[in-house]
Amino acid sequence: MQRPPLQPHHPTAAGDKSLLGLELLRFACAISVLLWHYNHFYVVGAAHQGFSVTAQPLYGLLKPFYEAGWLGVQVFWALSGFIFFWKYAQPVQRGEVSAWRFAVLRFSRLYPLHIATLLAVAAMAWWYRQQHAMDYVYQFNDWPHFALQLLLASDWPGRSEWSFNGPIWSVSIEVLVYGLFFTLCRLGLTRWWQVLGLIAAAGAVYASKRTEHPIVLCVFFFYLGALTHLAHEALGRLGPRLQQALLAAGVLLLVAGTAVTALGALRPMFYTALLAPLAMLLLLRWVRPASPSVSGLIATLGNTPYASYLLHFPLQLLVANLSGGQPERLPLASPAWLLGYLALTFGLAVWVYRRFEVPAQARLRAQLLTAPARPSLPRG
């Protein structure tokens, strides 16, 4: 089974149009993940029941997502690299963001929803096991793996032993890269040639197949996103005509890469490495809607990927329990079922983001980052 993806980031305010293109790309990646995991509906225990990939709804239209939607995780990692270099690289390098503050900001963003969905999945996994004497999709639902999940370290061993709310694996790996990012920024390693060196080193390790640990690809794509941020800044310093010429060249390169990949001459992973930076650079300049309502809609959609990422498997597990573990009872080939699944997941993600994620994040930051008042010293 391929690895599922995400990646959580900072929301873009509706009034700030500069990063709306990235929010739109994040939402597209979230849809890609949900479509890739649509096959979970056909699973009984750990095996598919009467499943044909071509029988999935709207297959002719959505074929790339059904067959390679798992690559959305790499784009999520690249988006993380872009955002983190934009927001944190220089403040961390200058010592304006401490290690404690950086850790609290990440913890408060990631952990509340993770622990909530982990507990929900643990309860529903027990329910499913009582009915069928087996686990659903992810098979390592034991206490050692639960402990790793509690520490947000589910995939640190690199063994691909997916458990409980399995998609959190990619976030657990990204947490390790956050630590690397902070350390390298504090050491001042933020220049383009240093970033390019990290990309080359990770790419060489991946190509040589010296290890299959997912941190290698995470480092590669995270710093590919960082390099894209530096390219975005450099592009903004050029004249309008040169900018347009370079963007046109990027479009041609993307079209050529898509055609070569469709012909089977370029591996999907390499295509993703081409797609991610070019899509970011192009969308950052093209997605500047004049309508405040459109900007607000894109910003809202951009807030949903992390929640949809962690909610979609619990929803599938709930459906499996309610249907008695009998996928043949469900209208899985119906486009209406697919659209309803997507609408429910993203609708719930909007509600969870506003009603749970934001308040929990604010409470944790208030408790962990607010310095206690110092007692006044007696004058002497």
C-alpha positions, -999 to +999 in steps of 0.1 A: +000+000+000+014+034-009+020+060+018-008+085+023+000+122+029-004+171+044+007+192+060-005+219+080+005+255+075-004+290+085-037+303+072-037+332+048-059+361+057-087+368+032-074+403+027-038+392+018-038+380-018+000+374-020-002+337-010-037+328-022-022+307-050-005+285-024-037+281-006-054+269-038-026+245-044-029+231-009-066+225-014-059+207-047-034+185-029-060+177-002-085+166-029-057+145-044-052+127-011-089+121-005-093+106-040-062+084-036-077+070-004-112+066-019-102+029-024-104+025+014-142+022+011-137-011-007-116-026+021-126-054+044-100-058+071-067-052+052-079-064+018-100-049-010-133-065-016-145-066-052-123-036-060-114-023-095-096+010-097-113+017-130-148+012-114-143+042-091-166+071-099-156+095-127-125+074-132-119+087-167-118+123-154-099+116-121-075+089-132-043+107-122-056+112-087-069+077-083-036+062-095-010+087-082-028+110-058-004+099-030+022+122-045+002+151-030+023+145+001+055+156-016+038+188-028+026+194+008+062+191+019+073+216-007+046+240+003+058+237+039+094+246+028+081+277+010+060+289+039+086+282+065+113+300+046+090+329+041+079+332+077+107+318+098+141+315+081+154+351+087+138+356+122+152+323+134+186+331+119+186+365+137+176+349+170+142+366+171+124+332+174+136+309+202+136+272+200+109+271+226+086+295+208+091+277+175+083+243+191+052+257+208+039+273+176+043+239+158+029+218+187-001+240+191-009+239+154-005+201+150-012+183+182-048+191+193-064+177+162-040+149+161-048+137+196-085+141+191-086+121+159-062+095+173-085+088+202-116+087+179-099+062+156-087+041+185-123+038+198-137+030+163-109+006+155-118-014+187-155-013+175-145-027+141-123-054+157-152-065+179-173-070+148-148-086+124-119-099+146-095-078+124-084-043+119-095-019+091-068-008+066-040+000+091-029-031+109-005-021+136-030-009+162-012-020+194+001-003+225+037+003+212+024+020+181-002+039+201+027+053+222+045+064+190+013+081+179+010+099+212+045+113+206+037+123+170+065+099+161+045+072+142+069+069+113+102+078+129+114+042+128+109+043+090+093+008+089+060+018+072+041+002+100+010+024+096-013+024+126-045+040+139-050+073+119-024+063+094-021+095+074-004+113+103+028+095+092+038+123+069+033+149+096+055+128+120+083+129+094+078+166+087+082+173+125+118+159+122+125+182+093+112+212+113+140+204+138+166+203+110+152+235+095+155+254+128+190+242+135+203+250+100+186+284+101+202+292+135+236+282+120+229+307+091+225+281+064+198+299+044+215+310+012+204+296-021+235+276-028+233+260+007+197+251+001+206+237-033+233+216-017+208+201+007+184+193-022+213+177-041+224+156-011+189+143-004+184+136-041+216+116-043+207+095-012+173+088-027+187+079-062+213+056-047+186+038-026+209+037+004+178+041+027+141+040+022+135+062+052+109+088+042+129+117+058+151+117+027+122+127+004+108+150+030+141+169+032+143+170-006+109+185-012+109+207+019+141+224+007+128+224-029+100+245-016+125+267+002+144+272-030+112+281-047+106+308-021+141+322-029+133+320-066+100+338-060+118+366-043+144+369-070+118+369-097+100+398-080+132+419-083+132+415-121+116+438-147+080+430-158+091+418-193+117+394-180+093+381-154+067+374-181+093+357-203+105+334-174+069+325-164+061+317-201+091+294-201+079+278-169+045+271-185+061+255-216+084+234-193+053+222-173+034+213-204+064+194-218+069+176-185+032+167-184+033+153-219+065+133-213+050+118-180+018+109-198+038+090-223+055+071-195+090+085-201+092+104-168+086+088-134+057+104-115+080+113-086+103+133-108+073+149-124+062+160-090+096+176-084+090+196-115+054+203-109+056+216-073+080+246-078+065+256-112+029+254-099+038+275-069+056+302-089+028+304-115-001+303-090+015+330-069+013+354-098-019+343-114-042+339-084-049+375-074-087+377-074-102+412-074-133+400-056-131+399-018-156+371-017-135+350-040-104+357-019-123+348+012-134+315-003-099+306-014-086+314+021-113+293+037-105+264+014-068+269+023-076+263+060-091+229+054-062+206+042-049+196+077-083+189+091-095+171+060-063+151+060-068+139+096-106+135+094-111+115+062-099+082+075-120+084+107-150+091+085-142+061+063-138+039+094-171+052+108-188+043+075-172+008+076-185+003+111-220+015+102-222-006+071-212-037+090-179-039+070-198-047+038-187-023+011-211-040-014-240-023+005-226+011-004-231+030-038-194+034-042-194+037-080-219+066-078-205+101-085-230+114-060-215+093-032-180+106-041-191+142-042-210+137-009-179+122+007-158+152-004-184+178+006-189+162+040-151+159+046-143+195+037-175+209+053-166+192+085-130+204+081-141+240+079-162+236+111-134+218+129-108+244+119-130+273+132-145+256+163-117+234+175-083+240+159-082+278+162-095+279+198-072+250+210-042+266+193-049+300+209-053+284+244-021+265+241-001+295+229-016+317+256-006+292+283+029+282+269+041+315+254+028+341+278+056+350+302+045+351+339+046+385+356+079+390+375+075+399+411+087+435+418+120+437+438+122+458+469+141+490+465+172+490+485 
